[in-house]
Amino acid sequence: MKKILLLLVVVLSYSGYSQKVKDSVMFKKQKVYRELTISLPPSYSKETKKSYPLLFLLDGDYLFDPFQGALSYGNYWDDLPEVIIVGIKQERERDDDCAIDATTGLPDEKGEDFFEFIGGELMPYIQNKYRVSPFKIIAGHDLTASFMNFYLYKDAPLFNAYISLSPQLALDMETRIPERLATFKQNIFYYQSSSDGDIRKLKGKITSLDENMKAVVNANLNYKYDEFKGASHYSLVLYSIPNALYQFFATYQPISDTEFQEKIIKLESGYVTYLKNKYDLLEKALSIKMNIRINDFKAIEAAILKNKAYAELEQLAQLSRKMYPKSMLGDYQMAQLYENTGDIKNAVKYYQNAFQMQPIGNLTKDMMLDKATELRAQIKK
């Protein structure tokens, strides 16, 4: 219950962090406009060359606000990236949109029309109008959570990541989905959830799907299942949203104390390589390209100093200069190298060089001047 109340506070407090706009797209086969709710990231109008991951919400009527709140809160702390959110209104059309043939377990006429509308009309419209990156997420609840899985049946899935909230799984879906996911050669993310208070008739297939998913052997699959205690079919949505988002965007998060202690500090070498690989994986898996965070540079520097792997400071300085060429970070790291290896004259030189560059993070001109002065005094002695 505390977790639900926290997310409700997040939704109310941060829903204005990125503004909602209304849009609509013509559903040509049905000759009607379908209403969309869209949230563009705070930086969207300023960073005009930047593209953003897409979160597409079925059941946008009621899933939009909790997803937007969680993303806004996570982005405020730099745990989650900025994301374009698109929710489609399905209040009256939901059953028709998700209609399936009971004998084949596939979309029927109206369901097939809606399926083709999303892939053939709606998504091209969104990608042409908004700066969407290649990484696309889809989410749904019960009926729509089941329906979104049909995109996995295609040879080239429309989405990279799937958030399935208590799905009302169609015929044989508990076996078809794992069979499909076992074949993918690209990164694919899949999250599903249920609860001990979920609708009973849904639980059997959800459990079977989880068992079959756990048997899939595919290094490209990132899968997680949550079964929440004390939650209902509806409240489990609020439990699930942050878990799903933090699962998908785990590689985006800054280096944490846990990552530092359990992974980085235990390395015997290759600290700079670890840092490069972390951001290379972010670009490869999530299509997010960004400068290495200053605090991540500082974490790697701390590990190098603690393990006395001073030679790696030069590699770190080269990377710093590439990322922040006008800052004092690279010269500071070179000064650290020479100070810790006993070459005081060169350490003074690089502290003086750093003084002439732009401050960054907690590095200041006063700090560089003080260090140079302190080391010059040692030379005189």
DRENDO-1510 file (C-alpha; in Angstrom, 1 decimal, always signed):
<recs>
REC; n; res; u; v; w
REC; 1; MET; +0.0; +0.0; +0.0 .
REC; 2; LYS; +2.9; +2.4; +0.8 .
REC; 3; LYS; +4.3; +1.8; -2.7 .
REC; 4; ILE; +0.9; +2.6; -4.3 .
REC; 5; LEU; +0.5; +5.8; -2.3 .
REC; 6; LEU; +4.0; +6.8; -3.2 .
REC; 7; LEU; +3.3; +6.4; -7.0 .
REC; 8; LEU; +0.1; +8.4; -6.6 .
REC; 9; VAL; +2.1; +11.2; -5.1 .
REC; 10; VAL; +4.5; +10.9; -8.0 .
REC; 11; VAL; +1.7; +11.1; -10.5 .
REC; 12; LEU; +0.2; +14.2; -8.8 .
REC; 13; SER; +3.5; +15.9; -8.2 .
REC; 14; TYR; +5.3; +15.3; -11.5 .
REC; 15; SER; +2.5; +15.1; -14.1 .
REC; 16; GLY; +3.3; +18.7; -15.1 .
REC; 17; TYR; +7.0; +17.9; -15.6 .
REC; 18; SER; +6.3; +17.2; -19.3 .
REC; 19; GLN; +3.1; +18.6; -20.8 .
REC; 20; LYS; +0.3; +16.6; -22.4 .
REC; 21; VAL; -0.9; +17.5; -25.8 .
REC; 22; LYS; -3.8; +16.1; -27.8 .
REC; 23; ASP; -3.6; +14.7; -31.3 .
REC; 24; SER; -5.6; +12.4; -33.6 .
REC; 25; VAL; -5.0; +10.1; -36.5 .
REC; 26; MET; -7.4; +9.0; -39.2 .
REC; 27; PHE; -8.3; +5.3; -39.0 .
REC; 28; LYS; -8.9; +4.9; -42.7 .
REC; 29; LYS; -10.7; +1.5; -42.7 .
REC; 30; GLN; -13.2; +2.7; -40.2 .
REC; 31; LYS; -13.2; +6.3; -41.4 .
REC; 32; VAL; -12.9; +7.8; -37.9 .
REC; 33; TYR; -10.2; +9.8; -36.1 .
REC; 34; ARG; -8.6; +8.1; -33.1 .
REC; 35; GLU; -7.7; +10.3; -30.2 .
REC; 36; LEU; -4.1; +10.4; -28.8 .
REC; 37; THR; -2.6; +11.9; -25.7 .
REC; 38; ILE; +1.0; +12.7; -26.1 .
REC; 39; SER; +3.7; +13.8; -23.6 .
REC; 40; LEU; +6.9; +15.3; -25.1 .
REC; 41; PRO; +10.0; +15.5; -22.9 .
REC; 42; PRO; +11.0; +18.8; -21.2 .
REC; 43; SER; +14.1; +19.1; -23.4 .
REC; 44; TYR; +12.2; +18.3; -26.7 .
REC; 45; SER; +11.9; +21.9; -27.9 .
REC; 46; LYS; +15.5; +22.8; -27.0 .
REC; 47; GLU; +17.5; +19.8; -28.2 .
REC; 48; THR; +16.1; +19.8; -31.7 .
REC; 49; LYS; +18.5; +17.1; -33.0 .
REC; 50; LYS; +17.9; +14.6; -30.2 .
REC; 51; SER; +15.6; +11.6; -30.6 .
REC; 52; TYR; +13.8; +9.9; -27.7 .
REC; 53; PRO; +12.6; +6.4; -26.9 .
REC; 54; LEU; +8.8; +5.9; -27.5 .
REC; 55; LEU; +6.4; +4.4; -25.0 .
REC; 56; PHE; +3.1; +3.5; -26.7 .
REC; 57; LEU; +0.2; +2.9; -24.4 .
REC; 58; LEU; -2.9; +0.9; -25.2 .
REC; 59; ASP; -5.6; +1.7; -22.7 .
REC; 60; GLY; -4.2; +5.3; -22.8 .
REC; 61; ASP; -7.3; +6.5; -21.0 .
REC; 62; TYR; -6.1; +5.3; -17.6 .
REC; 63; LEU; -2.5; +4.1; -18.1 .
REC; 64; PHE; -1.2; +7.5; -19.3 .
REC; 65; ASP; -1.0; +9.4; -16.0 .
REC; 66; PRO; +0.7; +6.7; -13.9 .
REC; 67; PHE; +3.3; +6.0; -16.6 .
REC; 68; GLN; +4.0; +9.7; -17.1 .
REC; 69; GLY; +4.3; +10.2; -13.4 .
REC; 70; ALA; +6.8; +7.4; -12.9 .
REC; 71; LEU; +8.9; +8.5; -15.9 .
REC; 72; SER; +9.0; +12.1; -14.8 .
REC; 73; TYR; +10.0; +11.2; -11.3 .
REC; 74; GLY; +12.7; +8.8; -12.5 .
REC; 75; ASN; +14.1; +11.3; -14.9 .
REC; 76; TYR; +14.2; +14.0; -12.2 .
REC; 77; TRP; +16.8; +11.8; -10.4 .
REC; 78; ASP; +18.5; +10.8; -13.7 .
REC; 79; ASP; +17.4; +7.2; -13.2 .
REC; 80; LEU; +15.2; +7.0; -16.2 .
REC; 81; PRO; +15.7; +8.8; -19.6 .
REC; 82; GLU; +13.3; +11.3; -21.2 .
REC; 83; VAL; +10.7; +9.4; -23.2 .
REC; 84; ILE; +8.0; +10.3; -25.7 .
REC; 85; ILE; +4.7; +8.9; -24.4 .
REC; 86; VAL; +1.8; +8.2; -26.7 .
REC; 87; GLY; -1.5; +6.9; -25.3 .
REC; 88; ILE; -4.4; +5.9; -27.5 .
REC; 89; LYS; -8.0; +6.4; -26.3 .
REC; 90; GLN; -9.9; +3.1; -26.3 .
REC; 91; GLU; -12.6; +3.7; -23.8 .
REC; 92; ARG; -15.6; +2.7; -26.1 .
REC; 93; GLU; -13.7; +0.9; -28.8 .
REC; 94; ARG; -11.6; -1.4; -26.6 .
REC; 95; ASP; -13.5; -4.7; -27.1 .
REC; 96; ASP; -13.7; -4.1; -30.9 .
REC; 97; ASP; -10.0; -3.1; -31.1 .
REC; 98; CYS; -8.9; -6.3; -29.3 .
REC; 99; ALA; -11.4; -8.7; -30.9 .
REC; 100; ILE; -9.9; -12.1; -31.7 .
REC; 101; ASP; -11.2; -15.3; -33.4 .
REC; 102; ALA; -11.8; -17.9; -30.7 .
REC; 103; THR; -10.7; -20.8; -33.0 .
REC; 104; THR; -7.4; -19.3; -34.3 .
REC; 105; GLY; -6.5; -17.1; -31.4 .
REC; 106; LEU; -5.6; -14.3; -33.8 .
REC; 107; PRO; -7.2; -10.9; -34.4 .
REC; 108; ASP; -10.6; -11.1; -36.2 .
REC; 109; GLU; -11.9; -8.5; -38.7 .
REC; 110; LYS; -12.1; -5.5; -36.4 .
REC; 111; GLY; -9.2; -6.6; -34.3 .
REC; 112; GLU; -7.1; -7.2; -37.5 .
REC; 113; ASP; -8.0; -3.7; -38.7 .
REC; 114; PHE; -6.8; -2.2; -35.4 .
REC; 115; PHE; -3.7; -4.2; -35.5 .
REC; 116; GLU; -2.9; -3.0; -39.0 .
REC; 117; PHE; -3.9; +0.5; -38.1 .
REC; 118; ILE; -1.2; +0.7; -35.4 .
REC; 119; GLY; +1.6; -0.7; -37.6 .
REC; 120; GLY; +0.6; +0.8; -40.9 .
REC; 121; GLU; -0.9; +4.2; -40.1 .
REC; 122; LEU; -0.4; +5.2; -36.4 .
REC; 123; MET; +3.2; +4.4; -35.9 .
REC; 124; PRO; +4.4; +5.9; -39.2 .
REC; 125; TYR; +2.5; +9.1; -38.3 .
REC; 126; ILE; +4.2; +9.3; -34.9 .
REC; 127; GLN; +7.6; +8.6; -36.3 .
REC; 128; ASN; +7.2; +11.2; -39.0 .
REC; 129; LYS; +5.9; +13.9; -36.7 .
REC; 130; TYR; +8.0; +13.3; -33.6 .
REC; 131; ARG; +11.7; +12.6; -33.1 .
REC; 132; VAL; +11.3; +8.9; -32.0 .
REC; 133; SER; +14.4; +6.8; -31.6 .
REC; 134; PRO; +14.5; +3.1; -32.7 .
REC; 135; PHE; +13.8; +1.9; -29.1 .
REC; 136; LYS; +10.0; +1.5; -28.8 .
REC; 137; ILE; +8.0; +0.1; -25.9 .
REC; 138; ILE; +4.3; -1.0; -25.8 .
REC; 139; ALA; +2.2; -1.5; -22.7 .
REC; 140; GLY; -1.3; -2.8; -22.0 .
REC; 141; HIS; -3.6; -4.1; -19.3 .
REC; 142; ASP; -5.5; -7.5; -19.3 .
REC; 143; LEU; -7.2; -7.5; -22.8 .
REC; 144; THR; -4.8; -5.0; -24.4 .
REC; 145; ALA; -1.8; -6.7; -22.7 .
REC; 146; SER; -2.8; -9.8; -24.6 .
REC; 147; PHE; -3.4; -8.0; -27.8 .
REC; 148; MET; +0.0; -6.3; -27.9 .
REC; 149; ASN; +1.7; -9.8; -28.0 .
REC; 150; PHE; +0.5; -10.2; -31.6 .
REC; 151; TYR; +3.3; -7.9; -32.7 .
REC; 152; LEU; +5.7; -10.6; -31.5 .
REC; 153; TYR; +4.2; -13.0; -34.0 .
REC; 154; LYS; +5.7; -10.9; -36.9 .
REC; 155; ASP; +9.2; -11.7; -38.2 .
REC; 156; ALA; +10.2; -8.0; -37.6 .
REC; 157; PRO; +8.4; -7.0; -34.3 .
REC; 158; LEU; +7.2; -3.4; -34.3 .
REC; 159; PHE; +8.3; -2.9; -30.7 .
REC; 160; ASN; +11.5; -3.7; -28.8 .
REC; 161; ALA; +9.9; -4.0; -25.3 .
REC; 162; TYR; +6.6; -5.2; -23.9 .
REC; 163; ILE; +4.9; -4.4; -20.6 .
REC; 164; SER; +2.2; -6.9; -20.0 .
REC; 165; LEU; +0.0; -6.1; -17.0 .
REC; 166; SER; -2.1; -9.1; -15.9 .
REC; 167; PRO; -2.7; -10.2; -19.5 .
REC; 168; GLN; -5.9; -12.0; -20.6 .
REC; 169; LEU; -3.9; -14.3; -22.8 .
REC; 170; ALA; -5.4; -15.5; -26.1 .
REC; 171; LEU; -5.4; -19.1; -27.4 .
REC; 172; ASP; -2.1; -20.8; -27.0 .
REC; 173; MET; -0.3; -17.5; -26.3 .
REC; 174; GLU; +1.4; -19.0; -23.3 .
REC; 175; THR; +3.4; -21.3; -25.7 .
REC; 176; ARG; +3.5; -19.1; -28.8 .
REC; 177; ILE; +5.2; -16.1; -27.1 .
REC; 178; PRO; +8.1; -18.1; -25.7 .
REC; 179; GLU; +8.6; -19.9; -29.0 .
REC; 180; ARG; +8.8; -16.6; -30.8 .
REC; 181; LEU; +11.1; -15.0; -28.2 .
REC; 182; ALA; +13.5; -17.9; -28.4 .
REC; 183; THR; +14.2; -17.1; -32.1 .
REC; 184; PHE; +15.0; -13.4; -31.9 .
REC; 185; LYS; +18.5; -12.3; -32.8 .
REC; 186; GLN; +18.0; -8.7; -31.6 .
REC; 187; ASN; +17.6; -7.4; -28.0 .
REC; 188; ILE; +14.1; -7.9; -26.8 .
REC; 189; PHE; +12.6; -6.9; -23.4 .
REC; 190; TYR; +9.5; -8.5; -21.9 .
REC; 191; TYR; +7.8; -7.8; -18.5 .
REC; 192; GLN; +4.7; -9.3; -17.2 .
REC; 193; SER; +2.9; -9.1; -13.8 .
REC; 194; SER; +0.1; -10.5; -11.8 .
REC; 195; SER; -0.8; -10.7; -8.1 .
REC; 196; ASP; -2.3; -13.0; -5.5 .
REC; 197; GLY; -5.5; -11.0; -5.7 .
REC; 198; ASP; -5.6; -11.1; -9.5 .
REC; 199; ILE; -8.6; -12.5; -11.5 .
REC; 200; ARG; -8.5; -16.2; -11.1 .
REC; 201; LYS; -9.3; -17.2; -14.6 .
REC; 202; LEU; -6.3; -15.2; -15.8 .
REC; 203; LYS; -3.7; -16.7; -13.4 .
REC; 204; GLY; -3.4; -20.2; -14.9 .
REC; 205; LYS; -2.2; -19.0; -18.3 .
REC; 206; ILE; +0.0; -16.2; -16.8 .
REC; 207; THR; +1.7; -18.8; -14.6 .
REC; 208; SER; +2.2; -21.1; -17.6 .
REC; 209; LEU; +3.6; -18.3; -19.7 .
REC; 210; ASP; +6.1; -17.5; -16.9 .
REC; 211; GLU; +7.2; -21.1; -16.6 .
REC; 212; ASN; +7.7; -21.3; -20.4 .
REC; 213; MET; +9.5; -18.0; -20.6 .
REC; 214; LYS; +12.0; -19.1; -17.9 .
REC; 215; ALA; +12.8; -22.1; -20.1 .
REC; 216; VAL; +13.8; -19.9; -23.1 .
REC; 217; VAL; +17.5; -19.9; -23.8 .
REC; 218; ASN; +18.2; -16.7; -25.7 .
REC; 219; ALA; +20.9; -14.2; -24.5 .
REC; 220; ASN; +19.0; -11.4; -26.3 .
REC; 221; LEU; +15.9; -11.8; -24.1 .
REC; 222; ASN; +15.6; -9.6; -21.0 .
REC; 223; TYR; +12.6; -11.1; -19.1 .
REC; 224; LYS; +11.0; -10.4; -15.7 .
REC; 225; TYR; +7.9; -11.6; -14.0 .
REC; 226; ASP; +6.4; -10.0; -10.8 .
REC; 227; GLU; +3.6; -11.5; -8.7 .
REC; 228; PHE; +2.6; -8.9; -6.1 .
REC; 229; LYS; +1.3; -9.8; -2.7 .
REC; 230; GLY; -1.8; -8.0; -1.4 .
REC; 231; ALA; -2.6; -6.4; -4.8 .
REC; 232; SER; -5.7; -6.6; -6.9 .
REC; 233; HIS; -6.1; -6.9; -10.7 .
REC; 234; TYR; -6.2; -3.1; -10.8 .
REC; 235; SER; -3.7; -2.0; -8.1 .
REC; 236; LEU; -1.0; -4.3; -9.5 .
REC; 237; VAL; -0.7; -1.8; -12.3 .
REC; 238; LEU; +0.8; +0.8; -9.9 .
REC; 239; TYR; +3.2; -1.8; -8.5 .
REC; 240; SER; +4.3; -2.9; -11.9 .
REC; 241; ILE; +5.0; +0.3; -13.8 .
REC; 242; PRO; +8.2; +1.4; -11.9 .
REC; 243; ASN; +9.5; -2.2; -11.9 .
REC; 244; ALA; +9.0; -2.6; -15.6 .
REC; 245; LEU; +10.6; +0.8; -16.4 .
REC; 246; TYR; +13.6; +0.2; -14.2 .
REC; 247; GLN; +14.1; -3.2; -15.7 .
REC; 248; PHE; +14.1; -1.9; -19.2 .
REC; 249; PHE; +16.3; +1.1; -18.5 .
REC; 250; ALA; +18.7; -0.5; -16.0 .
REC; 251; THR; +21.7; +0.2; -18.3 .
REC; 252; TYR; +20.7; +3.9; -18.3 .
REC; 253; GLN; +21.1; +4.4; -14.6 .
REC; 254; PRO; +24.3; +6.1; -13.2 .
REC; 255; ILE; +26.8; +4.0; -11.4 .
REC; 256; SER; +25.3; +3.2; -8.0 .
REC; 257; ASP; +27.0; +2.3; -4.7 .
REC; 258; THR; +26.0; -1.3; -5.2 .
REC; 259; GLU; +27.5; -1.4; -8.8 .
REC; 260; PHE; +30.6; +0.3; -7.5 .
REC; 261; GLN; +31.1; -2.1; -4.6 .
REC; 262; GLU; +30.0; -5.4; -6.3 .
REC; 263; LYS; +31.4; -4.9; -9.8 .
REC; 264; ILE; +33.9; -2.1; -10.3 .
REC; 265; ILE; +36.0; -2.1; -7.2 .
REC; 266; LYS; +36.6; -5.8; -7.5 .
REC; 267; LEU; +38.2; -5.4; -10.9 .
REC; 268; GLU; +41.9; -5.9; -11.1 .
REC; 269; SER; +42.1; -3.8; -14.3 .
REC; 270; GLY; +40.0; -2.5; -17.1 .
REC; 271; TYR; +38.2; +0.3; -15.2 .
REC; 272; VAL; +38.1; +2.6; -18.2 .
REC; 273; THR; +37.0; -0.2; -20.5 .
REC; 274; TYR; +34.1; -1.0; -18.0 .
REC; 275; LEU; +33.0; +2.6; -18.3 .
REC; 276; LYS; +33.1; +2.7; -22.1 .
REC; 277; ASN; +31.2; -0.6; -22.3 .
REC; 278; LYS; +28.5; +0.7; -20.0 .
REC; 279; TYR; +27.7; +3.5; -22.3 .
REC; 280; ASP; +28.2; +1.5; -25.5 .
REC; 281; LEU; +25.7; -1.0; -24.2 .
REC; 282; LEU; +23.3; +1.8; -23.5 .
REC; 283; GLU; +23.5; +2.9; -27.1 .
REC; 284; LYS; +23.3; -0.6; -28.5 .
REC; 285; ALA; +20.4; -1.9; -26.4 .
REC; 286; LEU; +18.3; +1.3; -25.9 .
REC; 287; SER; +19.5; +3.5; -28.8 .
REC; 288; ILE; +20.4; +6.2; -26.3 .
REC; 289; LYS; +23.6; +8.1; -27.0 .
REC; 290; MET; +24.8; +10.5; -24.3 .
REC; 291; ASN; +28.0; +11.9; -22.8 .
REC; 292; ILE; +29.4; +9.9; -19.9 .
REC; 293; ARG; +28.1; +11.4; -16.6 .
REC; 294; ILE; +30.6; +13.4; -14.5 .
REC; 295; ASN; +29.7; +11.3; -11.4 .
REC; 296; ASP; +30.5; +8.1; -13.4 .
REC; 297; PHE; +33.9; +9.5; -14.3 .
REC; 298; LYS; +34.4; +10.2; -10.6 .
REC; 299; ALA; +33.4; +6.7; -9.6 .
REC; 300; ILE; +35.9; +5.1; -12.1 .
REC; 301; GLU; +38.6; +7.6; -10.9 .
REC; 302; ALA; +37.9; +6.5; -7.3 .
REC; 303; ALA; +38.2; +2.8; -8.2 .
REC; 304; ILE; +41.5; +3.5; -10.0 .
REC; 305; LEU; +43.0; +5.4; -7.0 .
REC; 306; LYS; +41.8; +2.9; -4.5 .
REC; 307; ASN; +43.3; +0.0; -6.4 .
REC; 308; LYS; +46.4; +2.0; -7.3 .
REC; 309; ALA; +46.0; +1.3; -11.0 .
REC; 310; TYR; +47.4; +4.8; -11.7 .
REC; 311; ALA; +48.3; +4.1; -15.3 .
REC; 312; GLU; +44.6; +4.0; -16.2 .
REC; 313; LEU; +44.2; +7.6; -15.3 .
REC; 314; GLU; +45.8; +8.6; -18.6 .
REC; 315; GLN; +43.2; +6.5; -20.5 .
REC; 316; LEU; +40.5; +8.1; -18.3 .
REC; 317; ALA; +41.9; +11.6; -19.1 .
REC; 318; GLN; +41.7; +10.9; -22.8 .
REC; 319; LEU; +38.1; +9.8; -22.6 .
REC; 320; SER; +37.3; +12.9; -20.4 .
REC; 321; ARG; +38.8; +15.2; -23.0 .
REC; 322; LYS; +36.7; +13.6; -25.7 .
REC; 323; MET; +33.5; +14.0; -23.8 .
REC; 324; TYR; +34.2; +17.4; -22.2 .
REC; 325; PRO; +37.0; +19.1; -24.2 .
REC; 326; LYS; +36.6; +22.5; -22.7 .
REC; 327; SER; +36.6; +21.3; -19.1 .
REC; 328; MET; +39.4; +20.8; -16.6 .
REC; 329; LEU; +38.4; +17.2; -16.0 .
REC; 330; GLY; +41.1; +15.6; -18.3 .
REC; 331; ASP; +44.0; +17.8; -17.0 .
REC; 332; TYR; +42.9; +17.1; -13.4 .
REC; 333; GLN; +43.0; +13.4; -14.0 .
REC; 334; MET; +46.5; +13.7; -15.5 .
REC; 335; ALA; +47.6; +15.7; -12.4 .
REC; 336; GLN; +46.2; +12.9; -10.3 .
REC; 337; LEU; +48.3; +10.4; -12.2 .
REC; 338; TYR; +51.6; +12.3; -11.7 .
REC; 339; GLU; +50.9; +13.3; -8.1 .
REC; 340; ASN; +50.2; +9.6; -7.2 .
REC; 341; THR; +53.3; +8.4; -9.0 .
REC; 342; GLY; +55.6; +11.0; -7.4 .
REC; 343; ASP; +56.2; +13.2; -10.4 .
REC; 344; ILE; +55.4; +16.4; -8.6 .
REC; 345; LYS; +56.6; +18.8; -11.3 .
REC; 346; ASN; +54.3; +17.3; -13.9 .
REC; 347; ALA; +51.4; +17.2; -11.4 .
REC; 348; VAL; +51.9; +21.0; -10.8 .
REC; 349; LYS; +51.9; +21.5; -14.6 .
REC; 350; TYR; +48.6; +19.8; -15.1 .
REC; 351; TYR; +46.9; +21.4; -12.1 .
REC; 352; GLN; +48.0; +24.7; -13.6 .
REC; 353; ASN; +46.6; +23.6; -17.0 .
REC; 354; ALA; +43.3; +22.6; -15.4 .
REC; 355; PHE; +43.1; +26.1; -13.7 .
REC; 356; GLN; +42.8; +27.6; -17.2 .
REC; 357; MET; +40.0; +25.3; -18.3 .
REC; 358; GLN; +36.3; +25.4; -17.4 .
REC; 359; PRO; +35.1; +24.1; -14.0 .
REC; 360; ILE; +33.0; +21.0; -14.1 .
REC; 361; GLY; +31.1; +19.0; -11.4 .
REC; 362; ASN; +32.8; +19.7; -8.0 .
REC; 363; LEU; +36.1; +20.7; -9.7 .
REC; 364; THR; +36.8; +24.4; -9.3 .
REC; 365; LYS; +39.6; +26.8; -10.3 .
REC; 366; ASP; +40.3; +27.5; -6.6 .
REC; 367; MET; +40.8; +23.7; -6.1 .
REC; 368; MET; +43.3; +23.5; -8.9 .
REC; 369; LEU; +45.2; +26.6; -7.7 .
REC; 370; ASP; +45.3; +25.3; -4.1 .
REC; 371; LYS; +46.7; +21.9; -5.3 .
REC; 372; ALA; +49.3; +23.5; -7.5 .
REC; 373; THR; +50.4; +25.8; -4.7 .
REC; 374; GLU; +50.5; +22.9; -2.2 .
REC; 375; LEU; +52.7; +20.8; -4.5 .
REC; 376; ARG; +55.0; +23.7; -5.4 .
REC; 377; ALA; +55.7; +24.1; -1.7 .
REC; 378; GLN; +56.8; +20.4; -1.5 .
REC; 379; ILE; +59.3; +21.0; -4.4 .
REC; 380; LYS; +60.9; +23.9; -2.5 .
REC; 381; LYS; +61.4; +21.7; +0.6 .
</recs>
